[in-house]
Amino acid sequence: MNRLQQASSPYLLQHQHNPVHWWEWGPAALAEAQRLNRPVLLSIGYAACHWCHVMAHESFEDARVAQVMNELFVNIKVDREERPDVDQVYMSALHALGEQGGWPLTMFLTAQGEPFWGGTYFPKEPRFGRPGFVSVLREIARIHQAEPERVVQNAQALKAHLTQATPAEGSALTASELNDLGRRLSSALDPVHGGLPGAPKFPNPPILECVYRHARRSGDVTARERFLLSMERMALGGIHDHLGGGFARYAVDERWLVPHFEKMLYDNAQLLELYALAFAESGRALFRHAAEGIVAWLRREMVTAEGAFAASLDADSEGVEGKFYVWNLDEIRAVLGADATVFAAAYDISSHGNWEETNIPNLLITGELPADLDQRLAPMREKLLARRASRIRPGLDDKVLADWNGLMIASLVRASSLLDRPDWIDLAATAYRFIAESMNRDGRLGHSWRGGSLIFPGFALDHAAMMRAALALFETTGEPPYLDDAQSWSETLRRDFTVAETGTLAMTSRDGDALVVRPQPVHDDAVPNANGVFAEALVRLAQITGRDEDHRRAEDALATLTAMARASPFGHTSILNALDLHLRGLTIVITGTSSDALREAALRVPYTDRSVQVMREGEVLDAHHPAHAAVAGHEPQALICAGMHCSLPVRDREAFARQVREMLSPA
């Protein structure tokens, strides 16, 4: 066993029996490299990563390869989900080398942690046009020893690239420019299959939300159709688990048929709220079923003993990608008997298969099922799900990540109102409680928790995502502690993460681990960037409190961030989404002790269009809140504000709905 036996990460523990003398990331490993005058081999992956497993089986479990690694390098293994800051720095370095990127990430560093060369997956033997791993190791070690000036030159060039800040291109974006970007983004979506064109196909939730917001803002019919088409094709495709619910990470083809079978908490968190929006927009049962399936999967497979949510499910089982999820026709006949013919016709199941001689259940050919047929198929799906549960399961990465949990908590709360599922609030509140209490030290969050081990301090997205989750719970429950938490984490982000020179958030706190550079990304990746999440939360907080200071902070953040997003808007759609809420979002204030009907009506307005403040008896609004003068007494009423102007009080659901439609109608 190597040093990784002391790790808490399930991914690192997968490598504890490797013959490689792995170190965890930290100053001790770099000190060892300096003592031995050796370069560092840094390998970054995650538990659900298929190609990480392939490289591990081929190379890291091979005694001959491990011997070369141990003789020539100090070897460090990192879980990218546990240390996204380390991954951000060295993935950026790989991009600077002209590589596309991906995992496993294989980087070579100086003993000071400076990157000088790297790649992703290296096969053990030369193939796929890539050199064999051992030959790469020997050549890198030779260059490090014989040509140190080349190493220094590369390291200096990469470090200079990594320290470049994202430039602000002129002024902040205007409402007119936001509409132009919305049209461009909508027209870029695949008109046949939805999503961005080509393969592989990723859901890209912030981009789809941006198209949805554009359609709501402008009345653009094409944008609305492209958004709904994207949601439809994903829900029909094999990327959607039609038996167990939830969505895989991405599809390898352009039709959404063949998934890369890993299931990530953050993907499903973002898709849950989008499917709730799609249902609210269209009323289609397909979208409701997709959303409810995500939560069914979450409850069945992802809730930890502490009540929070686990990080991911592996793509592989028994060493084979997707084996847990695919079917052959004979097994379906054995389970369903005479009903197998109906199921096979609906879900594209055949004797020859639709992928590598097996079958991925999907509805791409059949389309959305009629209600009576779906009802008939429901018990068949349950029988097949029960049979599937008897198979050897994919590995579960059960660490609790504050940022991913924050995304899921907010999504559960937002979707609960749109789909009339109040039971989801308790699920969200339980997870929230664990993170806010067990992963909190003196008002600051840790990032990853497993088995009592907490990685602390947390990152910017941990605090921003939990701030957004707190605001979602406050809007829904009206309980003041949630608002207090949101304000506290806002102050933490300003104090410990904001970079004075740029006005944006760094990924790491001021007292976090020192890296070769302090990462300050503003673009979205698989998860929305902390700056975009924080900007949206700041806007929502300002709309709720009405405080001048909160409005100023939100406006300052948006001015800075949208100027940065100007050069590459499609990579910064979480920032554009925050700007849309600022420009268009309504502030809805509910008063009165018997105003439940109005409160429910307010929460059914899509979260993209509003913020909600439910006043408790004795509460008063800030003097600068636009509804301050109109809130008098506690009779049941709603005040709907756009900017600094509010409607007259409305006191029934019909009048409320009319007023909201009028104030949200596109110009």
N, C-alpha and C positions, 0 to 999 in steps of 0.2 A: 504494500500500500504506500502511496505517496502522500504529500502534504495535504492534498485535497480531501482527505478523510475528515479533516476538521472543518470543512466548509458547511454552510447551511444551504447553499443553492443546489437544487436537484440536478441541474446541468453539471455543475462541478463534481458532484458526487458520482455522476455517471463515469467520470474519469479517474476515480480514486484508485482503481486497480490497474491503470495503465503502467507499463514499465517506464514511461517518461517521468522524469523527476520534476513534476509540475510544481510551480509556486502559484499562490493567489497574488492578485495585483496588490502592490504596496511597496513602501520604501525598502523593506528588507530584500525583496527580489532584485531591485535595482542596485542596492548596495552589494549584493552578491555578484552581479555582473561587473561592477566596478572592481571588486576584489580580484576576480578572475580575468579581467580584461577581455571579456567575451561580449558579443552582441546578444541582444534579447530576441527570442522568438515569441511573439505575442499571438495567441490564437483566441479569437472571440467567436462565440456562438450562443446558442440557446437551446433549451431542452426539446422543443418541438421541431427543430431544424433537421430536415431530411439529409441534406448534404453534409451537415456537421457529423451526423452519425456515419455516413459513408466514409468520410476522411478519418474518423476515429477508428473504425473497423479496419480500414486498409493500412493506416500508418501508425496511429498512436497506440494501437494494441499489438503492433508488430515489434518484436524484441530487437530485430536488426535495425529498423528505422529509429526506434527509441534510443538505441546505443549511439547513433550518429547525433541525434538531437542532444543527448546528455553530454557528449564529449565536446560539442562545438558551441552550444548555446546555454543561456539561462532561459528556461521555458516557463512562460506565464500563461495561464488559462483564465479567461474572463467570461462570465455570464453577462451578455449585453443587456439583459433585462434588469439585472441587479446593478450594473454599472453603466448606464446609458451615457454618462459623461465620457468615460474611457472610449466607448464605442464611437461616440460622436467625433472625438479628436482624430482617431486613427482611420475611421471611414472617410473623413474629410481629406486626410492625407492620401488615401488611396485614390479618391476622385481627382486630386491634384496630379496624380501620376497618369491620369487619362483612363483609368479603369472604371468600369460601370459600378462595381461594388456588389456586395451581397455577403452571405454567410455560408460557411465559416470565413471569417476575415483573418488572413494570415499576414502579419506585418513584422518587419525586422527593424529593430530599434538599436540606437546606441545605448550604452550603459547609463546615460542620463535620461533615457526615455524618448529621445528624439527619433522620429521615423525616418528611414532612408530608402526603403523599398518594400514592396508587398504585393499581395494578390488575394485571391479568395480560396477556392478549393484547388488543391494540387493533387492529382492522382498519384498513387504510389509508383506506378510505372508510366512512362510517357504515353499519353493518348489524348483524345479530344483536342489535338493541337497544342497541348500543354506539356511542359517538361515534367519528368518524374520528380517526386518530392525530394528524394535523397540527393539527386544531382543538383537541385536548387539549393539545398542546405549546404552542400560542400562548396558550391561556387560563391554563395553569400559569405560564408566563413573565410574563404580564400581572399575575397576582395577586402573584407574587413581587416584582415591581417596584412595583406601585401599592398593594398592601395587605399590607405586611410584617407588620403585627400579626396578621393571620390565619395567616400562615405560622408565626410564633413561637408562637401559641396552639396550633395543631395539633401542632407539633413538641414542645412541652412536654407536652401531654396524652399523646402517643404514648410519649415517653420515660418518663413516670411509669408508664405501663402496662407497658413493657418491663422496668422495674426491680423490678416486683413479684415476689417469690419465691413458689413454690408453697407454700401453707400446709399444715402437718401437722394433719390433722383428728383430734385425740384420740390415742389410744394405738395401738400396733402391732396389726396384724391377728392374730387367733387362728386356730387350726386349724379351729374351728367356723365362723368367719366365712369362711375360705377355701373351705370346702365349700359354704357358701351362695352365694358368688360363682360357684363352679364350676357349680352348678345353674342360676343365672340366666344365665350365659354360654351354657351348653349349650342352654337353652330359647330363647335369642335366635337360634340358627342356623336357617337356612332348612331346613325339613323335607323339601322337594322337591328343591332344587338344591344344598343345602349352602352353606357360607359364610354371610356376613351377608346378610340379605335385600336384594332390589332390585338396581338397576343404577346405575352400573358396579359390577362385582364384582371385588374385590381378594382375593388369597389370604389376607392377614393371618396369616402363620405364627405369630407369638407367641400370637395368640388361639387358633388351632387347637391349638397345643401345650398351652395352658392347659386346654382342654377334654379333651385326651388325658390329661393329668396328673390331672385331676379324676376321670376314669373309672377310672384305675389306682388312685387313692387311695381312692375311695369305693365302687367296684363299680357305679357308676351305668351301667346298661345303655343308657339313652337317650343319655347323653353319648358312650359308645363308638360307638353307631350313627351319631350326628350327625357325629362326627369322621371315621369311615370313609366316610360318604356324601360329605362335603366332598372328601375326597381322591379318591374315585372319580369324582365329576362333573368335577373339574378334569382328571383323567387322561384321561377320555373326551372332554372338550371340545376346541374349537378353540384354546383358550389353550395347549394342549399341542401341541408340534410333533411330529406322529406320524411324520414322516420323519426328521428330523434330531435329535430329542431336545431337551429343555429346554422352558422355559415362558416365555411372554410376560408382560409387566408386569401386565396385568389384562384383563378382558373388558368390553366396552362394554354387554353385555346380561346378563340375569339367569341365562341358561342356560350360561354359560361358552363360548358358541359363537364369538363374534367377538372376537378379541383386539385390543388396541392392540399392534402387532406388535413393539415394541422388546423386546429381551431384556437383562435386567440381571443382573450377577453376583450381587448380594445376594439377589434373589428366588430364584434357583436354588440358592444356598447353603442358604437356610433350608428350601426345599422338599425338597432332597435328604435331609436328615436326617429330615424328617417322613415322606417316603415309605418310608424304611428302617424307621421306627417302625411305620408302617401295615402293612408286610409282616410284620414280627416279630409284630404283634398278630393278623393275619388269615391269613397264608400265601398271600395272593392274588398270582398272577403279574402282574396289572395293576400292582400297586404296585412290584414288583421291576423291571418293564420301565421304569416311569416314572423310577425312581432311576437305573438303568443308562443310560437315555437322556440324563439330565442330564450324567452323566460322559462319555458318548460325545461329546456336543456340546462340553463343556468341553475335552476333549482335541483335538478336530478344529478348533475355531474360536477358542478363547480363551486358549490357552497362549502366552505371549510368548516371545521369544528367550531371555529370562533364566530361564524356567521358572516364572514367576509367572503370574497370571491377569489378563487384560484386563478393563476395566470394563463395556463394554456393546456391543451391536449396535443399529444404528439401526432405527427402524420403517420408514423410507422407502428405496426404491431407485429410481433414475431419476425422482426427484421425486414418486413415488406411494407412499402408505402401503400396505404389505403386498404389493407387486407381486412380491417375491421368493418369497413363500410360497404364493400362491393358484394354482389350476389351472382349466383348462377341460377338458371331457370329451374334446375332439378331441386335445389334447396327450397326455392319458393313454392314449388309444387308440394314438397314434403310438408311444409308448414301450413299452407292454405288449402290444399286439396283442390276441389272443383273451383274455388274462388281464384285460383292462381291465374286463370285465363283473363279474368277481368282486371286484376292487378297488373299483369304483364302488359296488357294493351294500353292501360293508362300511363304506366311509368316506363315505357320504352325498354322492357325486359325481353330478351330473345335468347335462343339457344347459342348463337354465335357471339352475343354480347355487343355492347356499344363502346367498350374500352378494353383492349388487351385481353380479349376472350372472356371478360367478365362484364357485369352490368352495374352501372351507376344509375340508381333511380332518378328520373327527371321527368319534367312535364313540357319540355321544349317543343315536342311534336304535338302533344295533346292540347296544350294550352290550359288556361284556367278551368278548373273542373266545375261543372254544374253542381249546384248545392246538393241535389239528390244523389248524384254519383259520389261526391266527396263524402257524404254521410255514409254511404254504403262501404266505401273504402276505409273509413276510419278504424273499424275493428280489425281489418286486415293489417293496417299499419301497426297497430298495437301488438298483434301476434308476431309480426316480423321484428319489431323492436325488442320484444321479450326474447326471441331466438337470438338476436344479435348480442344481447346482454350476456349470453352464455359463452361468447367467444373471448379469446384472450384480448384484453383491453389495451388501447394505446396508453403510453405513460402520461401521468398527470403531473404537471408542475404546480405544486400546491402552495408556492410562496404567495404572499399577499403584497401586491404593489399598490402604494397609495394613489399614484396617478391613474392607473387603469381602473382601480376601484372607484375613484372619483368620477371618471367618465361614465361608468356603469350606473352608479347611484343617481347621477343627474338624469341619465337616460330613462331609468326605471320610473323616476318621479314624473318626468315630462310625458312619457308614454302612458302612464297610468290615467292621467286626466283625459287624454285624447281617445283612449280605448275603454274608458270606464272600468278600470281595474284597480280599485282602491287597495286591494290586497298587496299590490306591488310596493306600496309605500312602506309597509312594515318590513319587507325584504330589504329595501333600500336603507331604511333607518337603522336596521340591525347592523348592516355592514358599515354604515357611517359611524355608528357608536364605537365599533371596535377600532377603527382607524383613528378617530378623534381622541380616543382615550388611551389605547394600548400602543399606538405608534406616535404618540405626542410627548415631547419633552419640553416643558416650560414654554408652551405655545408654538413650538416648531415641530414639524413632522419629520419622521424618518421616511425612507423610501421603500424598503423591502423588509418584510417580517416573515420568519418561518421558525417554528419550534422555539419561540422565545428569543431568537436572535434578530436584532434590529440593525439595519444599515442606516446610520445617522451621521450627518444631517441629510435630509432629503433634498430633492432638486426643485427647480422652479415649477415644473409641471405638477409635482405632487401638491404643492400649495395652491397653484392656480386651479387645478381640477377639483380639489376639495373645496375651494372657495366657491366655485360654480355649483358644486353639489349642495353646499350649505344654502346657497341662495334658492336653488330649486326646492329644497325642503322647506325653507322659510315661506316661499310663495304659496306652497301647498298647505302647510300646517299653520302658518302664522305664529309659530313658536319662537320667541325672541332669542333663545340661545343660538339658534342657527344663524341669525343675523350677526350676533356677536362674534361667532366663529369666523364668518366671512370677512368681517371688518378686521379681525385680528390677523388673519392670513394675508389680507391685503397689505397691512402694515409690515408684516414679515417680508413680503416680496419687495416692497419699496426699500426697506432697511438693509436686507441681507443679499438681495439678488440684483438690484438695479445698478447698472453701470453708468456712472455720472457722465462720462464722455459721450455716450450715445443715447442715454435715456431709455435703453431697452434692458430686458432681463438677461443676465447671464444664466447659463444652465445650472451652475454650481453656486453655492453660497460663498460669502466672503471667507468663511472659516472652513470650507470644504477641502478635500485632499488637493494638494498642489499638483497640477498636471503640467505638461510641457507648454500648454497654453490654456487659458480659461475659455471654454467654449461658449460662444454667444450666438447660436443659430436663431434665425427668425423665420425660416421656411418650415412648411409642414412636411412631415414624413408619414409613416404609417399611422401615427397619432398627430393630432393638431399641435402646433408649436405652442409652448408655454406663453409666448407673447400674445398670440391670438386669443388663447383661452382667457388670459388675464384681462385683455382689452374688453372682451365680451362681458366678463364678470364685473369689471369696473363700470361699464355702461349700465348694466342691470342694477348694480348697487346704487348708482347715481339716480336712476329712475325711481327706485324704491324710496331712498332717503330724501331726495330732493335737495340735499346739501350742496351749497356752492362749491365747497372744496372737492366733493366727490365728482361733480360735473367737470370741474377744471382738470382733475386728474385723468378722467376718461378722455376728455378732448385732447389733452396734451399727448397722451399715449397714442391715440388714433392719428394725430397729426404726424408724429414721428414715424409710426409703423406704416401708415399708408404711403408715405413718401418713400420708404424703403421698399415697399411691395410694388411700387410703380414699374420697376425694371423687369420684374418677373411675377406678374399678378397671379398666374395660375399655380404657382408654387406657394402662394401666401393667402389662400382663400379663407383660412380661419380669420385672418385680419379683415378681409373684405366682408365676412359675415358679421363681425363685430361692428364694422362701419354701418352696415345695413340696419342693425338693431338701433344704433345711435340715431340714424337719420329717420327711421320709419316706425320704431317701436312705440307702442302706446303704453302709458302708465295708467293702470287701473287701480283705483282705491275703493275698497269695499268697507262700508261702515254698518253698524247695527248688529245687535246680538242675535237676530233671527234672519240673517241674510244669507243662509246656506244656498238658496237657489241662485242668487247673484254670484256668490263665490264660485259655485260649480260652473256657471256660465262663463265667468272670467277665465277659469283654468282651462276651459275647452277652446279658448282662443289659442291657436298654435303658439308655442313658446317663442318662435321666431318673430312674432308680431307684438309681443307685450311683456310687461313686467307687472306683477300683482302684489299689492299691499293690502292685507286684511287687517283692519284696525281693531284692536282690542279695547275694551272699555277702559277709559281713563287715558288712553294714548293720545298724543297730539303729533301732528306733522311738523316737520321743520318749517321755520318761518319762510324759507325760500322755496318750499315745495309749491308747485303751481296749484295744488288743490287745498292749500292751507286755509284760505279764507272761506272755501265752500264747505269744509267739513265742520258741521255744527250739530251737536246732539249725537244721538246714536240710533236714529231711525234707519231701517234697512235701505241702503241706496248705494249706487255706484257712480263714481266720477271717472270719466275717461279723458285722459290728457294726452295731447300730442305736443311735445316741446313744453312751452310755458303757457299753453292755452288748454282749458278744460271745458268739457261739455257741461250742460246743466245736469243736475242729478237725475238719474234714471232709477226706477223703483220696481220694474218687473223685467222678466227675461226677454220678452218680445221687444220692448223699448231698448233694452241693452243691446240685443243682437242688431237692431236697425242702426243704432248709433255706431257700433263697432264697424259694421259694413261700410257705413258712410265715411268714417274716418280712415279706413284702410283702403278704400277704393283707389285704384291707380289713377294718377293724374292724366 
